[in-house]
Amino acid sequence: MSRDHVQSAPQTPGAEARTPSAGLDTPTAAVEAPFLELLARGASADAYEQPVLLARAEGRSGERITALERAKLLALRVRAELEGRRRREAELSALFETAHDLAGLRDLDAVLQAIVQRARSLLGTDVAYLSLNDPARGDTYMRVTEGSVAARFQQLRLGMGEGLGGLVAQTARPYVTDDYFRDDRFQHTPTIDAGVRDEGLVAILGVPLMLGPHVIGVLFAADRRARVFEREQIALLGSFAALAAAAIDTANLLTETRSALAGLERANEIIQDRSAVIERASEVHDRLAELVLRGGGVHDVAAAVAEVLDGTVEFTEAAGAPARPLDESRAEGHAVRHEDDWIAAVAAGGELLGALVLRGHPGLDPVDQRTLERAAMVTSLLLLARRSAAEAEQRVRGELLDDLLDARDRDPRLLRERASRLHADLDATHVLLAARLDDPAADADHEADARRRLWSAASHLAATRRGLAAARDGGTVLLLPLAPGDSATELARRTARHLGTAVHEAVTVGASPPVRDLAAHPADVAGAYTEARRCLDALRLLGRSGDGAAADDFGFLGLLLAGDRDVAGFVDRTIGPVVAYDERRGTELLRTLDAYFHCGMSPARTKDELHVHVNTVAQRLERVGRLLGDDWQTPSRALEVQLALRLHRLSARGSH
């Protein structure tokens, strides 16, 4: 009852003393009026004390107070009767709803959950739960819980005859305990007591679930405090237990009926499908033979089998298939079921090449199983054939690159013909790349395996990019065409990332400058390889393992690394625009740059050195910035510019 109700109810007696209400003109009516109002409002039991307390506070006569006490007791009896009727109405309604659920039984778990929920709600307990006997294991287990918070309690499995439930099952009678841990009428066990203690239960009521004379389980209601369960509550829980037993019996009968029907349907399907299975086996045999003859791939085999078996078939690498069923299939030579899938190992000799996986097809016919196994065998033959062809092509590509690196007097026409058969164009611009694993493995076998993987990945990249690849000097060398707009640096970085991803280890790649017309000048390939190796060593010395770069990326360090010491090229790349500007315009930008660096990059001292105005120095330096870029005065660029100026002066003196 709300606070407003509690405060307003006691005002009625005082009001009646001053101004009697219509129809309540006798003392008895005046006494009963506040309690009738409380009954109408559905007030709590505590609120019925208020009229008596108010009368005493107002100094009413003893007769009046005695009359109020009698009226209060009568009103409380009426209230209790009404509460009882409402409770019984709710109980009957819940039982009716449960019986209705049972009549339309579709999901046994849902019906049992509803029974436990309604029992807990109507009895007003903290927890309700239902346990069932397991004849196969000779124990009993929790089937449904409501209000439980302890995982160990929810997963209890108990021996027959143990705990309060064991006492109920033995006697086929309800039992109730006000304090579980102090009750010695039943057998306590450490497992049960630990679960009950975790849940914090104190008072427990259990009633049997009966099918004829047999107890199949127990329905419980429990509180986490001491409580006395009334006779009506025990009877109500027994009614729910009877409904639960009926639901279980109905579900068992439905299950048996459905199982029998399913068996009959399955037998009929087997009879009808047998001829279809044989026809599918013949069809897939013909299709696989056709695939082999026309040079199909492994995915063509998977697609053909998937279409015939009406499922999803995938070829996967050995690492992508479940290990245990894959090993079992390899050892037995048969397809193995794994959950809802079938795994057929694809193997040749002692080598495991992968697996064919039939997805979501648990009920595979034996004939269809042999079809999947035959497809796995065909797949292994196709893989071996493809590997042999790939290895042969890799050897040919490696031999051609070896000839370009070692034999410098080859006939250009023959080189072009050999390259053309490999879809390579030696007249295009190429970059030579030296690739090596970051750190050699401590184990020799592991290192050899890593090198083989690097060589295989490089060969595949060369084949897809119309280039060449060969194993050399403990690493791999590639000759790849350079696309228009691309640079040797970007090509080296992409190659390092690609190879590193393929072998799952860091791969460092050094690149040569672009080389052209290799068929006519095969000696350039050897020189490019030397520069790529120097760049590779520089990357590793600079701590850039796993990266890719070309000699141009190192600035004047690239000049030191370059095999032919391309001084003119370095000067042109660094200050060429300034040299060209002076030559065209007759300006003195180079002389101004020399003086600027000689004077410690101070415009004020530079103007004294050149005997010009400081604005003239500023204008010339601004022009230099537009020609070389805004970053020309950063420490690294300034160092390169000064070196280029020195080399330009020296080369100019040599020419005179």
ChimeraX attribute file (.defattr): number of C-alpha atoms within 10 A of each C-alpha:
attribute: neighborCount
match mode: 1-to-1
recipient: residues
	/A:1	13
	/A:2	9
	/A:3	8
	/A:4	8
	/A:5	16
	/A:6	19
	/A:7	11
	/A:8	12
	/A:9	21
	/A:10	22
	/A:11	15
	/A:12	20
	/A:13	24
	/A:14	16
	/A:15	12
	/A:16	18
	/A:17	11
	/A:18	8
	/A:19	10
	/A:20	17
	/A:21	14
	/A:22	6
	/A:23	8
	/A:24	14
	/A:25	12
	/A:26	9
	/A:27	13
	/A:28	13
	/A:29	15
	/A:30	22
	/A:31	25
	/A:32	21
	/A:33	18
	/A:34	25
	/A:35	27
	/A:36	16
	/A:37	14
	/A:38	21
	/A:39	18
	/A:40	10
	/A:41	12
	/A:42	15
	/A:43	18
	/A:44	15
	/A:45	15
	/A:46	10
	/A:47	19
	/A:48	24
	/A:49	16
	/A:50	19
	/A:51	26
	/A:52	21
	/A:53	13
	/A:54	18
	/A:55	19
	/A:56	14
	/A:57	9
	/A:58	10
	/A:59	10
	/A:60	14
	/A:61	11
	/A:62	11
	/A:63	9
	/A:64	18
	/A:65	19
	/A:66	13
	/A:67	16
	/A:68	25
	/A:69	17
	/A:70	13
	/A:71	21
	/A:72	23
	/A:73	14
	/A:74	14
	/A:75	20
	/A:76	18
	/A:77	12
	/A:78	14
	/A:79	19
	/A:80	13
	/A:81	12
	/A:82	14
	/A:83	13
	/A:84	12
	/A:85	12
	/A:86	12
	/A:87	14
	/A:88	15
	/A:89	12
	/A:90	14
	/A:91	22
	/A:92	13
	/A:93	12
	/A:94	19
	/A:95	19
	/A:96	12
	/A:97	15
	/A:98	20
	/A:99	19
	/A:100	12
	/A:101	20
	/A:102	21
	/A:103	12
	/A:104	9
	/A:105	17
	/A:106	12
	/A:107	12
	/A:108	18
	/A:109	15
	/A:110	12
	/A:111	22
	/A:112	26
	/A:113	19
	/A:114	19
	/A:115	30
	/A:116	25
	/A:117	18
	/A:118	22
	/A:119	29
	/A:120	22
	/A:121	16
	/A:122	16
	/A:123	21
	/A:124	14
	/A:125	18
	/A:126	16
	/A:127	24
	/A:128	28
	/A:129	25
	/A:130	26
	/A:131	22
	/A:132	20
	/A:133	21
	/A:134	16
	/A:135	10
	/A:136	6
	/A:137	8
	/A:138	10
	/A:139	15
	/A:140	23
	/A:141	18
	/A:142	18
	/A:143	17
	/A:144	21
	/A:145	20
	/A:146	21
	/A:147	15
	/A:148	17
	/A:149	13
	/A:150	14
	/A:151	11
	/A:152	16
	/A:153	21
	/A:154	19
	/A:155	13
	/A:156	17
	/A:157	18
	/A:158	21
	/A:159	16
	/A:160	18
	/A:161	16
	/A:162	20
	/A:163	20
	/A:164	27
	/A:165	28
	/A:166	21
	/A:167	20
	/A:168	25
	/A:169	25
	/A:170	15
	/A:171	11
	/A:172	20
	/A:173	14
	/A:174	22
	/A:175	19
	/A:176	21
	/A:177	21
	/A:178	18
	/A:179	17
	/A:180	22
	/A:181	14
	/A:182	9
	/A:183	13
	/A:184	11
	/A:185	12
	/A:186	15
	/A:187	14
	/A:188	15
	/A:189	12
	/A:190	8
	/A:191	16
	/A:192	20
	/A:193	16
	/A:194	14
	/A:195	18
	/A:196	20
	/A:197	17
	/A:198	15
	/A:199	20
	/A:200	17
	/A:201	21
	/A:202	19
	/A:203	21
	/A:204	26
	/A:205	26
	/A:206	29
	/A:207	28
	/A:208	30
	/A:209	30
	/A:210	21
	/A:211	14
	/A:212	8
	/A:213	7
	/A:214	12
	/A:215	19
	/A:216	21
	/A:217	29
	/A:218	29
	/A:219	28
	/A:220	27
	/A:221	26
	/A:222	27
	/A:223	21
	/A:224	17
	/A:225	14
	/A:226	15
	/A:227	17
	/A:228	13
	/A:229	17
	/A:230	10
	/A:231	8
	/A:232	11
	/A:233	18
	/A:234	18
	/A:235	13
	/A:236	19
	/A:237	27
	/A:238	23
	/A:239	17
	/A:240	24
	/A:241	26
	/A:242	18
	/A:243	22
	/A:244	28
	/A:245	24
	/A:246	18
	/A:247	24
	/A:248	22
	/A:249	16
	/A:250	16
	/A:251	18
	/A:252	13
	/A:253	12
	/A:254	14
	/A:255	12
	/A:256	12
	/A:257	12
	/A:258	12
	/A:259	12
	/A:260	12
	/A:261	12
	/A:262	12
	/A:263	12
	/A:264	11
	/A:265	12
	/A:266	12
	/A:267	12
	/A:268	11
	/A:269	11
	/A:270	13
	/A:271	11
	/A:272	11
	/A:273	13
	/A:274	13
	/A:275	10
	/A:276	12
	/A:277	18
	/A:278	12
	/A:279	12
	/A:280	19
	/A:281	20
	/A:282	12
	/A:283	14
	/A:284	23
	/A:285	14
	/A:286	11
	/A:287	15
	/A:288	20
	/A:289	12
	/A:290	12
	/A:291	17
	/A:292	17
	/A:293	9
	/A:294	8
	/A:295	12
	/A:296	15
	/A:297	15
	/A:298	24
	/A:299	15
	/A:300	16
	/A:301	24
	/A:302	22
	/A:303	16
	/A:304	19
	/A:305	29
	/A:306	18
	/A:307	13
	/A:308	17
	/A:309	22
	/A:310	11
	/A:311	14
	/A:312	16
	/A:313	25
	/A:314	19
	/A:315	23
	/A:316	17
	/A:317	13
	/A:318	18
	/A:319	11
	/A:320	10
	/A:321	19
	/A:322	12
	/A:323	11
	/A:324	11
	/A:325	18
	/A:326	27
	/A:327	18
	/A:328	16
	/A:329	22
	/A:330	22
	/A:331	10
	/A:332	10
	/A:333	16
	/A:334	19
	/A:335	27
	/A:336	22
	/A:337	20
	/A:338	17
	/A:339	10
	/A:340	12
	/A:341	17
	/A:342	25
	/A:343	29
	/A:344	31
	/A:345	33
	/A:346	28
	/A:347	22
	/A:348	15
	/A:349	6
	/A:350	7
	/A:351	9
	/A:352	16
	/A:353	17
	/A:354	22
	/A:355	28
	/A:356	30
	/A:357	25
	/A:358	28
	/A:359	17
	/A:360	15
	/A:361	17
	/A:362	13
	/A:363	11
	/A:364	17
	/A:365	15
	/A:366	11
	/A:367	14
	/A:368	18
	/A:369	22
	/A:370	16
	/A:371	21
	/A:372	29
	/A:373	22
	/A:374	19
	/A:375	23
	/A:376	28
	/A:377	18
	/A:378	19
	/A:379	30
	/A:380	21
	/A:381	17
	/A:382	19
	/A:383	18
	/A:384	14
	/A:385	13
	/A:386	15
	/A:387	12
	/A:388	12
	/A:389	12
	/A:390	16
	/A:391	14
	/A:392	12
	/A:393	16
	/A:394	23
	/A:395	16
	/A:396	19
	/A:397	23
	/A:398	20
	/A:399	16
	/A:400	19
	/A:401	24
	/A:402	19
	/A:403	15
	/A:404	21
	/A:405	17
	/A:406	14
	/A:407	12
	/A:408	16
	/A:409	12
	/A:410	16
	/A:411	11
	/A:412	16
	/A:413	11
	/A:414	11
	/A:415	20
	/A:416	18
	/A:417	15
	/A:418	17
	/A:419	21
	/A:420	13
	/A:421	11
	/A:422	18
	/A:423	15
	/A:424	22
	/A:425	22
	/A:426	25
	/A:427	14
	/A:428	15
	/A:429	16
	/A:430	25
	/A:431	27
	/A:432	31
	/A:433	33
	/A:434	31
	/A:435	30
	/A:436	28
	/A:437	24
	/A:438	17
	/A:439	13
	/A:440	14
	/A:441	13
	/A:442	8
	/A:443	9
	/A:444	10
	/A:445	10
	/A:446	12
	/A:447	15
	/A:448	14
	/A:449	14
	/A:450	18
	/A:451	20
	/A:452	16
	/A:453	16
	/A:454	25
	/A:455	25
	/A:456	22
	/A:457	20
	/A:458	27
	/A:459	27
	/A:460	18
	/A:461	19
	/A:462	21
	/A:463	20
	/A:464	11
	/A:465	15
	/A:466	17
	/A:467	26
	/A:468	30
	/A:469	31
	/A:470	23
	/A:471	23
	/A:472	15
	/A:473	9
	/A:474	12
	/A:475	17
	/A:476	23
	/A:477	29
	/A:478	28
	/A:479	26
	/A:480	26
	/A:481	25
	/A:482	18
	/A:483	12
	/A:484	7
	/A:485	5
	/A:486	9
	/A:487	14
	/A:488	26
	/A:489	21
	/A:490	14
	/A:491	22
	/A:492	25
	/A:493	19
	/A:494	15
	/A:495	25
	/A:496	26
	/A:497	18
	/A:498	16
	/A:499	26
	/A:500	20
	/A:501	13
	/A:502	16
	/A:503	20
	/A:504	12
	/A:505	16
	/A:506	19
	/A:507	25
	/A:508	30
	/A:509	36
	/A:510	33
	/A:511	34
	/A:512	30
	/A:513	19
	/A:514	15
	/A:515	21
	/A:516	17
	/A:517	15
	/A:518	20
	/A:519	24
	/A:520	18
	/A:521	15
	/A:522	24
	/A:523	17
	/A:524	18
	/A:525	26
	/A:526	17
	/A:527	18
	/A:528	25
	/A:529	23
	/A:530	19
	/A:531	26
	/A:532	29
	/A:533	24
	/A:534	22
	/A:535	28
	/A:536	27
	/A:537	19
	/A:538	21
	/A:539	22
	/A:540	16
	/A:541	10
	/A:542	8
	/A:543	9
	/A:544	15
	/A:545	21
	/A:546	22
	/A:547	22
	/A:548	27
	/A:549	27
	/A:550	29
	/A:551	26
	/A:552	20
	/A:553	12
	/A:554	15
	/A:555	17
	/A:556	22
	/A:557	13
	/A:558	20
	/A:559	18
	/A:560	15
	/A:561	21
	/A:562	22
	/A:563	14
	/A:564	10
	/A:565	12
	/A:566	12
	/A:567	17
	/A:568	14
	/A:569	11
	/A:570	21
	/A:571	22
	/A:572	15
	/A:573	15
	/A:574	21
	/A:575	22
	/A:576	17
	/A:577	15
	/A:578	22
	/A:579	17
	/A:580	12
	/A:581	17
	/A:582	14
	/A:583	11
	/A:584	9
	/A:585	8
	/A:586	9
	/A:587	14
	/A:588	14
	/A:589	19
	/A:590	19
	/A:591	12
	/A:592	21
	/A:593	21
	/A:594	16
	/A:595	20
	/A:596	21
	/A:597	16
	/A:598	14
	/A:599	16
	/A:600	10
	/A:601	14
	/A:602	13
	/A:603	21
	/A:604	15
	/A:605	16
	/A:606	24
	/A:607	20
	/A:608	13
	/A:609	14
	/A:610	15
	/A:611	9
	/A:612	11
	/A:613	13
	/A:614	16
	/A:615	12
	/A:616	14
	/A:617	21
	/A:618	15
	/A:619	12
	/A:620	17
	/A:621	17
	/A:622	13
	/A:623	15
	/A:624	21
	/A:625	15
	/A:626	12
	/A:627	15
	/A:628	18
	/A:629	12
	/A:630	11
	/A:631	11
	/A:632	19
	/A:633	14
	/A:634	9
	/A:635	10
	/A:636	12
	/A:637	17
	/A:638	14
	/A:639	16
	/A:640	19
	/A:641	23
	/A:642	17
	/A:643	17
	/A:644	22
	/A:645	20
	/A:646	14
	/A:647	16
	/A:648	21
	/A:649	13
	/A:650	11
	/A:651	14
	/A:652	10
	/A:653	9
	/A:654	8
	/A:655	7
	/A:656	5
